[in-house]
């Protein structure tokens, strides 16, 4: 193995020092521009470290020791024969036959995931700046948010260091030591992400005197990254990836909410969510990198559409006790929100179908 994998992936217990650089300063400020306190500017900055590295490494390693997972590779066509593969026999449909095959050493070799000694925990620099203004009973605000993350954790091909070609190394999924071990993957902490967003909001708080309240918010966001998620096999190193759209960042999002008192002591409230759709990860042609737009109010402008409503009735009680009944309907118009390209239901449905919920509450 040490002839294929760099020495930094091996240790006798002394080459992997503890990380002591998780210094996380944070600062925030706000300043009122007028004596009435109607216009305020605000901002903040912080450094954050993430612990998902311990989930991907420490916890998974302990779990795999307690509950090992074995992969078997079979073939029926003699032309597909290769090291680590076994000719198929119907007896392998039984657990006993698989255990016997495992004991023979012909198949089921363990997969190896090696973590570099100098791996750093993921971290990010996050900041925001904005302005807030009171206009009578209304409040409006505008905010910019930026995030830059570093040292994202991922696994890459075992032979990444043995080629100068930036694309996926050949034999990425072939064992470097056939007959002894299965696939071998090396860790990397070179994944990086960039996120920028502008958030515009207007709201009118509910009051018993006005009997209503409402708000609307619009978010424009752009997220990009290099490297994959837990596995980055499309290129040699994460740094060889072109900077591409992050799969879970929606470019345009509109959220509206309302609450109003209606007859018979009932409150009617709701939530409207509209989105341009998140980018597809894989499998779709380039000109269909985003879900198709659907019709709602403004024509075919949104790929994600949802309307939830709620009716709430406060029941008569005594003393400090309280009771209420609620009726909620989610996805009132039963919109179909797609989440991927060319997949199957339910995996490509980003949000559930119409559903109803009844509830009761009691407080004292």
Wavefront OBJ file of the C-alpha trace (Angstrom):
o trace
v 0.000 0.000 0.000
v 2.766 2.482 0.827
v 4.015 2.187 -2.764
v 0.668 3.521 -4.032
v -0.541 5.826 -1.248
v 1.550 8.740 0.136
v 3.112 8.338 3.571
v 0.903 11.091 5.020
v -1.955 8.564 5.143
v -0.135 6.250 7.561
v 0.764 6.791 11.198
v 2.171 4.961 14.179
v 0.205 7.282 16.447
v 2.696 10.148 16.545
v 2.145 11.788 13.143
v -1.376 13.051 13.799
v -1.278 15.967 16.292
v -4.428 17.422 17.802
v -5.880 20.444 16.061
v -5.636 23.494 18.333
v -6.497 26.278 15.926
v -10.279 26.374 16.365
v -10.352 30.054 17.368
v -13.870 31.334 16.666
v -14.162 35.116 17.145
v -17.554 36.732 16.541
v -18.647 40.344 16.601
v -21.933 42.116 15.945
v -23.075 45.735 15.869
v -26.101 47.936 15.291
v -26.354 51.718 15.058
v -29.451 53.919 14.988
v -29.185 56.773 12.496
v -31.978 58.972 13.881
v -33.219 60.024 17.297
v -36.562 58.273 16.812
v -34.818 54.958 16.254
v -36.599 54.363 12.965
v -33.523 53.658 10.826
v -30.885 51.183 11.982
v -27.819 49.738 10.292
v -26.454 46.429 11.545
v -23.814 43.848 10.767
v -21.782 40.983 12.095
v -18.841 38.684 11.409
v -17.890 35.284 12.756
v -15.563 32.321 12.278
v -17.081 28.868 12.699
v -15.657 25.341 12.849
v -17.735 22.263 12.024
v -17.587 18.816 13.621
v -18.965 16.776 10.727
v -15.418 15.483 10.255
v -15.880 13.403 13.393
v -19.128 11.929 12.021
v -17.460 10.976 8.730
v -14.350 9.529 10.347
v -14.492 8.624 14.026
v -18.130 7.538 14.373
v -18.257 5.729 11.025
v -15.048 3.835 11.783
v -16.427 2.637 15.120
v -19.761 1.706 13.542
v -18.071 -0.268 10.770
v -16.136 -2.286 13.317
v -19.343 -3.256 15.128
v -21.459 -3.723 11.997
v -19.145 -4.586 9.083
v -20.425 -4.293 5.539
v -19.228 -6.696 2.832
v -19.520 -6.233 -0.922
v -19.629 -9.190 -3.287
v -19.089 -8.910 -7.039
v -20.388 -11.690 -9.269
v -20.244 -12.407 -12.997
v -22.076 -14.754 -15.345
v -20.226 -13.970 -18.563
v -16.681 -15.427 -18.524
v -15.489 -12.286 -20.308
v -16.355 -10.294 -17.159
v -14.092 -12.379 -14.938
v -11.621 -10.345 -12.888
v -9.784 -10.400 -9.580
v -12.234 -10.105 -6.699
v -15.182 -11.342 -8.795
v -16.875 -14.727 -8.347
v -18.891 -16.728 -10.864
v -22.563 -16.577 -9.898
v -24.226 -19.603 -8.365
v -27.818 -19.726 -7.158
v -26.581 -21.028 -3.815
v -25.365 -17.488 -3.086
v -28.975 -16.515 -2.471
v -28.520 -17.939 1.033
v -26.713 -16.292 3.910
v -24.776 -19.465 4.710
v -23.278 -19.639 1.210
v -22.205 -16.004 1.382
v -20.561 -16.547 4.758
v -18.704 -19.549 3.352
v -17.604 -17.468 0.358
v -16.409 -14.746 2.699
v -14.433 -17.255 4.770
v -12.774 -18.628 1.618
v -11.176 -15.259 0.914
v -12.375 -15.164 -2.694
v -14.670 -12.158 -2.227
v -15.968 -9.664 0.290
v -12.656 -7.900 0.787
v -12.978 -4.847 3.058
v -13.040 -1.332 1.661
v -10.357 0.966 3.069
v -10.792 4.690 3.683
v -7.562 6.431 4.670
v -7.517 9.824 6.395
v -4.555 12.163 5.946
v -2.614 12.998 9.099
v -2.808 16.760 8.491
v -6.594 16.872 7.959
v -8.158 20.082 9.275
v -11.788 20.447 10.437
v -14.143 22.356 8.106
v -14.446 26.057 8.880
v -16.205 29.100 7.481
v -16.070 32.877 7.615
v -19.569 34.372 7.746
v -20.663 37.992 7.683
v -23.745 40.114 7.112
v -24.589 43.793 6.832
v -27.944 45.492 6.425
v -30.347 48.326 7.139
v -33.768 48.298 8.809
v -36.426 51.046 8.582
v -39.747 51.556 10.404
v -42.509 53.131 8.288
v -45.502 53.627 10.561
v -46.830 50.150 11.429
v -44.599 48.571 8.768
v -40.963 47.458 8.948
v -38.691 46.965 5.929
v -35.121 45.712 5.787
v -32.366 44.754 3.353
v -29.484 42.423 4.249
v -26.439 41.021 2.480
v -24.928 37.745 3.726
v -21.655 36.155 2.664
v -20.094 32.806 3.596
v -16.705 31.400 2.595
v -15.964 27.869 3.748
v -12.660 26.014 3.827
v -11.342 22.484 4.404
v -14.487 20.607 3.393
v -13.991 16.865 3.920
v -14.264 14.356 1.073
v -12.799 11.106 -0.262
v -11.020 10.748 -3.629
v -9.524 7.939 -5.719
v -6.626 5.999 -4.194
v -4.339 6.674 -7.176
v -4.949 10.424 -7.394
v -1.292 11.139 -6.604
v -0.013 8.840 -9.338
v -1.334 10.796 -12.327
v -0.973 14.312 -13.702
v -4.299 14.271 -15.568
v -6.917 16.404 -13.699
v -9.861 14.182 -14.667
v -10.858 10.981 -12.844
v -7.846 8.637 -12.559
v -8.107 5.343 -14.401
v -8.819 2.313 -12.216
v -10.318 4.584 -9.555
v -12.562 1.774 -8.341
v -10.045 -1.044 -8.773
v -8.254 -2.434 -5.741
v -4.586 -1.399 -5.505
v -3.931 -4.835 -3.975
v -6.334 -7.349 -5.593
v -7.041 -10.359 -3.453
v -6.026 -8.565 -0.258
v -8.358 -5.566 0.001
v -11.222 -3.953 -1.909
v -11.495 -0.331 -2.974
v -9.248 2.219 -1.293
v -10.200 5.885 -0.994
v -8.081 8.762 0.312
v -9.358 11.740 2.263
v -8.950 15.352 1.225
v -9.811 18.602 2.995
v -9.646 20.765 -0.139
v -13.386 21.232 -0.735
v -14.357 24.924 -0.790
v -17.703 26.727 -1.059
v -18.806 30.308 -1.723
v -22.220 31.722 -0.788
v -23.678 35.198 -1.344
v -27.266 36.275 -0.676
v -29.415 39.408 -0.575
v -32.473 39.337 1.693
v -35.326 41.881 1.331
v -38.181 41.875 3.834
v -41.354 43.867 4.564
v -43.751 43.068 7.386
v -46.666 44.403 9.371
v -46.865 42.782 12.815
v -50.240 41.467 13.965
v -52.085 43.432 16.628
v -55.407 42.887 18.361
v -56.473 46.381 17.316
v -55.879 45.897 13.584
v -56.908 42.224 13.538
v -54.332 41.329 10.875
v -50.658 41.018 10.085
v -48.605 40.040 7.053
v -45.087 39.813 5.708
v -43.177 39.087 2.532
v -39.508 38.267 1.992
v -37.401 37.801 -1.124
v -34.000 36.093 -1.165
v -31.528 36.068 -4.033
v -28.758 33.570 -3.396
v -25.803 32.141 -5.265
v -23.768 29.197 -4.030
v -20.759 27.655 -5.764
v -18.156 25.085 -4.796
v -15.220 22.959 -5.860
v -15.139 19.270 -4.987
v -18.039 16.930 -4.353
v -19.836 15.924 -1.171
v -18.504 12.979 0.862
v -16.973 11.519 -2.323
v -15.184 13.424 -5.122
v -14.425 10.945 -7.895
v -15.096 13.041 -11.020
v -11.666 14.685 -10.921
v -8.266 13.877 -9.484
v -8.323 16.392 -6.607
v -11.118 18.709 -5.387
v -8.981 21.625 -6.591
v -9.207 20.232 -10.148
v -12.996 20.672 -10.157
v -14.372 23.667 -12.034
v -16.311 26.020 -9.785
v -19.949 24.946 -10.195
v -23.366 25.683 -8.668
v -23.915 24.087 -5.275
v -26.767 21.571 -5.540
v -28.790 22.804 -2.553
v -28.781 26.578 -3.115
v -31.918 28.056 -4.693
v -31.345 31.241 -6.697
v -34.693 32.994 -6.034
v -37.050 32.440 -3.091
v -40.219 34.313 -2.130
v -41.949 33.691 1.209
v -45.204 35.355 2.225
v -47.219 34.970 5.420
v -50.444 36.367 6.803
v -52.757 36.165 9.790
v -56.236 37.667 10.044
v -59.136 37.501 12.488
v -62.290 36.158 10.834
v -65.831 35.731 12.239
v -66.685 33.391 15.122
v -63.380 34.062 16.894
v -61.315 32.151 14.338
v -57.846 33.141 13.139
v -56.927 32.383 9.534
v -53.215 32.248 8.720
v -51.075 30.917 5.938
v -47.659 30.572 4.376
v -46.793 30.952 0.691
v -43.410 29.679 -0.557
v -42.172 30.129 -4.126
v -38.773 29.165 -5.489
v -36.883 29.040 -8.754
v -35.673 25.520 -7.911
v -32.354 24.076 -6.776
v -29.836 22.841 -9.380
v -29.921 19.172 -10.304
v -26.858 17.299 -9.074
v -26.354 14.685 -11.789
v -28.119 12.940 -14.619
v -29.673 15.869 -16.468
v -28.604 17.454 -19.743
v -26.794 20.750 -19.412
v -29.707 22.829 -20.718
v -31.924 21.331 -18.014
v -29.760 22.006 -14.995
v -32.777 23.400 -13.108
v -36.335 22.055 -12.613
v -38.936 23.310 -15.120
v -40.908 26.436 -14.185
v -44.630 26.072 -13.382
v -47.580 28.456 -13.536
v -48.676 30.512 -10.502
v -49.873 34.151 -10.526
v -46.899 35.463 -12.545
v -46.962 32.847 -15.276
v -44.302 30.160 -15.532
v -41.843 31.688 -13.070
v -41.411 29.208 -10.218
v -40.245 25.606 -9.993
v -41.227 25.240 -6.326
v -44.741 26.264 -5.226
v -46.434 25.673 -1.900
v -49.364 27.180 -0.016
v -50.150 26.110 3.563
v -53.164 27.416 5.508
v -54.339 27.165 9.100
v -57.561 27.839 11.008
v -57.330 28.265 14.774
v -60.211 28.596 17.242
v -59.557 29.686 20.823
v -61.924 27.832 23.178
v -63.471 29.404 26.292
v -61.588 28.479 29.475
v -61.219 29.758 32.995
v -58.372 31.180 35.033
v -54.944 30.956 33.401
v -55.825 27.918 31.331
v -56.039 27.944 27.554
v -57.325 25.585 24.870
v -57.626 25.719 21.106
v -58.479 23.649 18.045
v -56.547 23.862 14.778
v -57.108 22.698 11.224
v -54.098 22.785 8.901
v -53.832 21.965 5.213
v -50.370 21.610 3.689
v -49.764 22.075 -0.048
v -53.372 23.216 -0.529
v -53.228 23.148 -4.332
v -51.385 19.807 -4.407
v -48.503 21.220 -6.449
v -45.951 18.737 -7.742
v -42.481 20.043 -6.864
v -39.761 18.131 -8.685
v -36.379 17.563 -7.090
v -34.178 15.776 -9.654
v -33.864 14.800 -13.300
v -34.815 11.428 -14.714
v -35.423 9.754 -11.357
v -38.350 7.870 -9.894
v -41.119 8.813 -7.472
v -40.780 9.450 -4.563
v -37.081 10.276 -4.859
v -37.642 13.144 -7.310
v -40.454 14.836 -5.398
v -39.008 17.714 -3.363
v -42.137 18.229 -1.262
v -45.097 16.095 -0.247
v -48.603 16.044 -1.684
v -51.660 17.719 -0.135
v -52.317 16.601 3.426
v -54.598 17.638 6.288
v -53.867 17.824 9.994
v -56.202 18.318 12.956
v -54.869 19.389 16.319
v -55.838 20.449 19.801
v -53.865 22.419 22.351
v -54.137 22.924 26.070
v -52.059 25.184 28.309
v -52.125 25.985 31.993
l 1 2 3 4 5 6 7 8 9 10 11 12 13 14 15 16 17 18 19 20 21 22 23 24 25 26 27 28 29 30 31 32 33 34 35 36 37 38 39 40 41 42 43 44 45 46 47 48 49 50 51 52 53 54 55 56 57 58 59 60 61 62 63 64 65 66 67 68 69 70 71 72 73 74 75 76 77 78 79 80 81 82 83 84 85 86 87 88 89 90 91 92 93 94 95 96 97 98 99 100 101 102 103 104 105 106 107 108 109 110 111 112 113 114 115 116 117 118 119 120 121 122 123 124 125 126 127 128 129 130 131 132 133 134 135 136 137 138 139 140 141 142 143 144 145 146 147 148 149 150 151 152 153 154 155 156 157 158 159 160 161 162 163 164 165 166 167 168 169 170 171 172 173 174 175 176 177 178 179 180 181 182 183 184 185 186 187 188 189 190 191 192 193 194 195 196 197 198 199 200 201 202 203 204 205 206 207 208 209 210 211 212 213 214 215 216 217 218 219 220 221 222 223 224 225 226 227 228 229 230 231 232 233 234 235 236 237 238 239 240 241 242 243 244 245 246 247 248 249 250 251 252 253 254 255 256 257 258 259 260 261 262 263 264 265 266 267 268 269 270 271 272 273 274 275 276 277 278 279 280 281 282 283 284 285 286 287 288 289 290 291 292 293 294 295 296 297 298 299 300 301 302 303 304 305 306 307 308 309 310 311 312 313 314 315 316 317 318 319 320 321 322 323 324 325 326 327 328 329 330 331 332 333 334 335 336 337 338 339 340 341 342 343 344 345 346 347 348 349 350 351 352 353 354 355 356 357 358 359 360 361 362 363 364
